[in-house]
Amino acid sequence: MLRNVFIGALLLSAMAGCAGRREFRNGTWRAYLERRDGNSIAFNFEVKDSGGKKILYMRNGGERLLADSIRMQGDSVLIRLPFFESQLRAALTADGNLDGVWVIHLADSFRRVPFKAFYGEDYRFEAKSGGPQGSAAGRWAAMFRSPDGRDSVFRVGEFSQDGPNVTGTFLDAGGDLRYLQGIMDGDTLRLSTFDGTHAYYFTAKRSGDSLVGGRMYSGPVSYSDWSAVRDPAAHLEDEFSITKWKPDSPFHFRFRDLDGRPVSFADSEFRGKVLLVEIMGSWCPNCLDETRFLSQLYDEYHDRGVRVVSLAYERSTDFARSQKSVRTFQQRLNVKYPMLITGVTVADPQKTEKTLPMLDNIADFPTTLFVGKDGKIAKIHTGFSGPGTGPHYDEQQKEFLTIVDSLLAVKS
């Protein structure tokens, strides 16, 4: 009898402990990164159970970025984002929400940005007016300027609108500013994105065929001013004319792969083959998009004599750290071609001279070199427009394949 009472007491105690534990609930969440100036960067995610563990999808427009490394410890939640060396660390509050920080791994330090997330909220921005006044849909010629006015960047905005809901992106020399999502709130356009490395919030007022008084808030503190005019003919500089090379300088590279073994352009594996060299970094979302595409291209064209190799410029010169980041990138995308560590950081002003001196400059990430069977550079493409750019993404893939086919057709 006493034994039964004792067992019953243990069961009640265990049940009380379970009931008191806070749960990271499945469903939709609305979150925002808290900037010091009050211009929070909103984003959404969805939590599910899969294979006996929690997984999460970051949602930006049509993008669903899977994060499947989630660790629970008491009332704490650690969400490792799949790429980009960043993570969300938070505590479950008494009301079942999240209060924590976004941690970004920089070259030699960490940056922490406060964030909060609210369960069951499926919107991104709360409309403050009676409805949209006009539409942001269409193509826009946009100019972005630094706060001091010294630097400017031309971009092309492309947006679709359904009721108040707006999606789209800005195209630039690097490819695009990812999947943007938001609303037209009265005469105010509000867009944002967060993917673990890019954290952007855009605002602007619509005035006729112009967007005026715009601000682009980036990360924890940065911002720039922008404006745009509706222009169906707006276009960027030709992506094949941005990065130049020295035709008289022989093409060559020699770096270590993810197992520490040296790989050289002089290796027999590349001799007489068409080679695509991707200048990239595991921190770069546009590189992620391009690597997905190049991985498919490699699988389809390998037997026809096409080779692909990636040259990674990471945030650190430490080989072990870079190796870990790029290996995660490789495994996530099931990349079968060599991914090499240059040992030179993306921020190094002499990265071109130290790694690929036959180029005039590495203008942006990613950059793709098309090398013919004769071992000479035939073309260089700067940037990569991801799937968030719609038809531009499709056209770009066709363009890459056309170049590869033409190089394969050249008789050795």
C-alpha positions in Angstrom: 0.0 0.0 0.0 2.7 2.4 1.0 4.6 1.4 -2.2 1.6 2.3 -4.4 1.3 5.7 -2.6 5.0 6.4 -3.2 4.8 5.5 -6.9 1.7 7.6 -7.2 3.5 10.6 -5.7 6.4 10.2 -8.1 4.0 10.2 -11.1 2.2 13.3 -9.9 5.5 15.0 -9.4 6.7 14.1 -12.9 3.4 15.3 -14.4 3.6 18.6 -12.6 7.2 19.0 -13.9 6.0 18.3 -17.5 3.1 20.7 -17.1 5.4 23.4 -15.8 7.9 23.2 -18.7 7.4 25.8 -21.4 6.9 24.5 -24.9 8.4 25.7 -28.2 5.1 25.4 -30.0 4.4 24.2 -33.6 2.8 26.8 -35.9 3.4 30.2 -37.3 5.4 32.9 -35.6 6.1 36.6 -36.2 9.5 37.9 -35.1 11.5 41.1 -35.3 15.1 42.2 -34.8 15.3 45.2 -32.4 17.4 47.9 -33.9 18.5 50.7 -31.5 16.8 53.4 -33.7 13.5 51.6 -33.3 13.2 50.5 -36.9 12.7 46.8 -36.2 13.2 44.2 -39.0 10.2 41.9 -39.1 10.3 38.3 -40.3 8.2 35.1 -40.0 8.9 31.5 -39.4 7.0 28.2 -39.0 7.8 25.4 -36.5 7.0 21.8 -37.1 7.8 18.3 -35.8 9.7 16.0 -38.2 11.4 12.7 -37.4 10.9 13.2 -33.7 12.6 16.6 -33.6 11.7 20.3 -34.1 12.4 21.9 -37.4 11.8 25.5 -38.5 11.3 27.2 -41.9 12.3 30.9 -42.3 9.6 32.4 -44.5 10.3 35.3 -46.9 7.9 35.6 -49.8 8.3 32.4 -51.8 11.4 31.3 -49.8 11.3 28.5 -47.2 14.7 28.2 -45.6 15.0 25.1 -43.5 16.7 25.2 -40.1 16.8 21.7 -38.6 19.4 22.1 -35.8 17.2 23.2 -32.9 18.3 22.4 -29.3 16.1 22.8 -26.2 17.6 23.1 -22.8 15.0 23.9 -20.1 13.2 27.0 -21.2 16.0 28.0 -23.6 15.9 27.5 -27.4 19.0 27.5 -29.7 18.3 27.7 -33.4 21.3 27.2 -35.6 20.6 28.7 -39.0 21.8 26.3 -41.7 24.3 28.6 -43.3 26.0 32.0 -42.8 27.5 31.2 -39.2 24.6 32.7 -37.3 22.0 31.5 -34.8 19.0 32.6 -32.7 19.3 32.1 -29.0 16.2 32.8 -26.9 14.2 32.0 -23.7 10.6 30.9 -23.8 8.6 33.5 -21.8 5.7 32.8 -19.5 3.2 33.5 -22.3 5.0 31.1 -24.6 6.8 33.6 -26.8 10.5 34.0 -27.4 12.9 36.7 -26.1 16.5 36.5 -27.1 19.3 37.5 -29.5 20.5 36.9 -33.0 24.2 36.0 -32.8 26.4 36.7 -35.9 29.9 35.2 -36.1 32.2 37.8 -37.6 35.9 37.4 -38.5 37.2 37.8 -34.9 34.2 38.6 -32.8 30.4 38.1 -32.3 27.6 40.6 -32.9 24.4 40.3 -30.9 21.0 41.8 -31.9 18.0 41.5 -29.6 15.0 39.8 -31.1 11.5 38.8 -30.0 9.0 36.3 -31.6 5.3 35.9 -31.0 3.4 32.7 -31.4 0.3 32.4 -33.7 0.9 35.7 -35.6 1.0 35.1 -39.3 1.3 38.6 -40.6 4.5 40.6 -41.1 3.4 44.2 -40.9 0.3 45.5 -39.2 -1.6 47.9 -41.5 -2.2 51.3 -39.9 -4.4 52.8 -42.6 -7.6 51.7 -44.3 -5.9 50.0 -47.2 -3.4 50.5 -50.0 -3.4 53.8 -51.9 -2.1 52.7 -55.3 0.3 49.9 -56.2 4.0 49.2 -56.0 3.7 46.5 -58.7 6.1 46.9 -61.6 9.7 47.7 -62.4 11.5 50.6 -60.7 14.8 52.4 -61.3 16.1 52.9 -57.8 19.1 54.8 -56.4 20.5 54.1 -53.0 22.8 56.6 -51.2 24.9 56.4 -48.1 23.9 58.8 -45.3 26.8 61.1 -46.1 25.9 61.1 -49.8 29.4 60.0 -50.9 28.4 56.5 -52.2 25.5 55.5 -54.4 24.3 52.2 -55.8 21.8 51.7 -58.7 19.4 48.9 -58.3 16.3 47.7 -60.2 13.2 47.0 -58.1 10.7 44.4 -59.3 7.5 43.9 -57.3 4.1 42.2 -57.4 1.1 43.2 -55.4 -2.0 41.4 -54.4 -4.4 43.6 -52.4 -2.1 45.2 -49.8 0.5 42.4 -50.0 3.7 43.1 -51.8 6.6 40.7 -52.8 9.6 41.1 -55.0 13.3 42.1 -54.8 15.9 44.6 -55.8 18.4 43.5 -58.5 21.9 44.7 -58.3 25.5 43.7 -59.3 25.6 40.9 -56.8 22.4 39.4 -58.0 19.5 40.5 -55.8 18.6 41.5 -52.3 16.7 38.3 -51.6 13.0 37.6 -51.2 11.3 40.7 -49.9 7.9 40.6 -48.4 5.6 43.3 -47.0 2.6 45.6 -47.6 1.5 48.8 -49.2 0.0 50.5 -46.1 -1.8 53.5 -47.4 0.8 55.4 -49.4 3.7 53.7 -47.5 5.6 50.7 -48.8 7.1 48.5 -46.1 9.2 45.4 -47.0 11.6 43.2 -45.1 13.7 40.0 -45.2 15.8 37.9 -42.8 17.7 34.8 -43.9 20.4 34.5 -41.3 22.9 36.9 -42.9 20.7 39.6 -44.7 18.4 41.5 -42.4 16.7 44.4 -44.3 13.8 46.7 -43.8 12.7 49.0 -46.5 10.2 51.9 -46.3 9.2 54.5 -48.9 6.2 56.8 -49.7 4.5 56.3 -53.1 3.9 59.6 -55.0 2.5 59.0 -58.4 5.0 57.0 -60.3 7.8 57.6 -57.8 8.8 56.1 -54.4 10.3 58.9 -52.3 11.8 59.4 -48.9 13.0 55.8 -48.8 15.1 54.2 -46.1 16.8 50.9 -46.2 17.7 49.6 -42.7 20.4 46.9 -42.8 21.4 44.8 -39.8 21.7 46.2 -36.3 22.7 49.8 -37.2 23.3 50.6 -40.9 20.9 52.5 -43.2 20.9 54.2 -46.5 18.5 56.5 -48.3 16.7 55.6 -51.5 14.2 56.7 -54.1 12.9 55.2 -57.3 10.8 55.9 -60.4 8.6 53.5 -62.2 10.5 52.5 -65.4 9.6 49.3 -67.4 12.9 49.7 -69.2 15.2 49.9 -66.2 18.1 47.6 -66.4 21.5 46.8 -64.8 24.9 46.8 -66.4 25.7 43.7 -68.4 26.8 41.1 -65.8 29.5 39.8 -68.3 31.2 43.3 -68.5 31.7 44.0 -64.8 34.7 41.8 -64.0 37.7 42.1 -66.3 40.7 39.9 -66.8 44.2 40.1 -68.3 44.1 38.0 -71.5 47.9 37.6 -71.5 48.1 36.3 -67.9 47.7 32.5 -67.7 44.9 31.2 -65.6 45.9 29.2 -62.6 44.8 28.4 -59.0 46.1 26.1 -56.2 44.2 25.8 -52.9 43.3 23.2 -50.4 40.1 21.2 -50.5 37.9 20.4 -47.5 40.1 17.5 -46.6 43.2 19.7 -46.7 44.5 18.3 -50.0 45.9 20.7 -52.6 43.9 21.0 -55.8 45.4 22.8 -58.8 44.2 23.9 -62.2 47.2 21.9 -63.5 45.7 18.7 -62.2 44.8 16.1 -64.9 41.1 16.3 -63.8 40.8 19.7 -65.4 43.0 19.2 -68.5 41.0 19.6 -71.7 37.8 20.2 -69.9 35.3 23.1 -69.8 35.6 24.5 -66.2 33.3 26.8 -64.3 35.1 28.4 -61.3 32.7 29.9 -58.7 34.2 32.7 -56.5 32.0 32.4 -53.4 31.6 32.3 -49.7 29.5 30.3 -47.3 28.2 33.6 -45.8 26.7 34.6 -49.2 23.0 33.9 -49.9 23.4 34.6 -53.6 26.3 32.1 -53.6 23.9 29.6 -52.1 21.5 30.1 -55.0 24.2 29.8 -57.6 25.7 26.7 -55.9 22.4 24.9 -56.1 22.2 25.6 -59.8 25.9 24.7 -60.5 25.5 21.5 -58.5 22.6 20.5 -60.9 24.7 21.6 -63.9 27.6 19.5 -62.7 25.5 16.4 -62.3 24.0 16.8 -65.8 27.2 17.8 -67.7 30.0 16.0 -65.9 30.0 13.1 -68.4 30.2 15.5 -71.3 33.5 17.0 -70.0 32.4 19.8 -67.7 34.0 20.4 -64.4 33.1 22.9 -61.6 35.1 24.1 -58.7 34.3 26.6 -55.9 36.9 29.0 -54.4 35.7 30.1 -50.9 36.6 33.4 -49.4 35.4 33.2 -45.8 35.3 35.6 -42.9 38.4 34.2 -41.3 41.8 33.0 -42.4 41.6 30.1 -39.9 41.4 27.0 -42.1 39.5 24.9 -39.6 36.8 27.4 -39.1 36.4 28.0 -42.8 36.5 24.3 -43.4 33.6 23.7 -41.0 31.5 26.5 -42.6 32.1 25.4 -46.2 31.6 21.7 -45.4 28.2 22.5 -43.9 27.4 24.4 -47.1 28.6 21.4 -49.2 26.7 18.8 -47.2 23.4 20.8 -47.2 23.5 21.1 -51.0 25.0 17.7 -51.7 27.8 19.3 -53.7 29.9 16.7 -55.5 32.5 19.0 -57.1 35.6 20.3 -55.2 35.1 23.3 -52.8 38.4 24.9 -52.0 39.5 27.2 -49.2 41.5 30.2 -50.5 42.7 31.2 -47.0 42.0 34.8 -47.8 39.0 36.7 -46.3 36.3 38.4 -48.2 37.2 41.7 -46.5 40.9 41.5 -47.6 41.4 44.5 -50.0 44.2 42.4 -51.7 42.1 39.2 -52.2 42.4 39.4 -56.0 46.1 39.9 -56.1 46.7 37.1 -53.5 44.5 34.5 -55.2 43.6 35.3 -58.8 46.0 37.9 -60.1 44.9 37.4 -63.7 41.7 39.2 -62.8 41.6 43.0 -62.5 39.3 42.8 -59.5 36.8 40.5 -57.7 33.9 42.9 -58.0 31.2 41.0 -56.2 30.1 37.6 -54.8 29.4 35.3 -56.5 31.5 35.6 -59.6 31.8 32.8 -62.2 34.7 32.2 -64.5 34.0 30.2 -67.7 37.2 28.5 -68.7 37.5 26.8 -72.1 39.2 23.5 -73.0 42.3 25.5 -74.0 42.7 26.6 -70.3 41.8 30.3 -71.1 39.1 32.4 -69.6 36.3 32.8 -72.1 33.8 34.8 -70.0 33.2 36.1 -66.5 29.8 36.6 -65.0 29.4 38.8 -61.9 26.6 38.1 -59.4 23.8 35.6 -59.5 20.0 36.4 -59.6 18.3 33.9 -57.4 14.9 32.3 -57.7 13.3 35.3 -56.0 13.9 37.2 -59.2 11.5 35.0 -61.2 12.1 35.2 -65.0 15.6 36.7 -64.5 16.6 33.5 -62.7 15.3 31.4 -65.6 17.0 33.5 -68.2 20.3 33.4 -66.4 20.3 29.6 -66.1 19.6 29.4 -69.9 22.5 31.8 -70.5 24.9 29.7 -68.4 23.9 26.6 -70.3 24.3 28.3 -73.7 27.9 29.3 -72.8 28.7 25.8 -71.5 27.3 24.2 -74.7 29.3 26.6 -76.9 32.6 25.9 -75.0 31.9 22.2 -75.3 31.4 22.5 -79.1 34.9 24.0 -79.5 37.2 21.3 -80.8 40.4 20.8 -78.7 
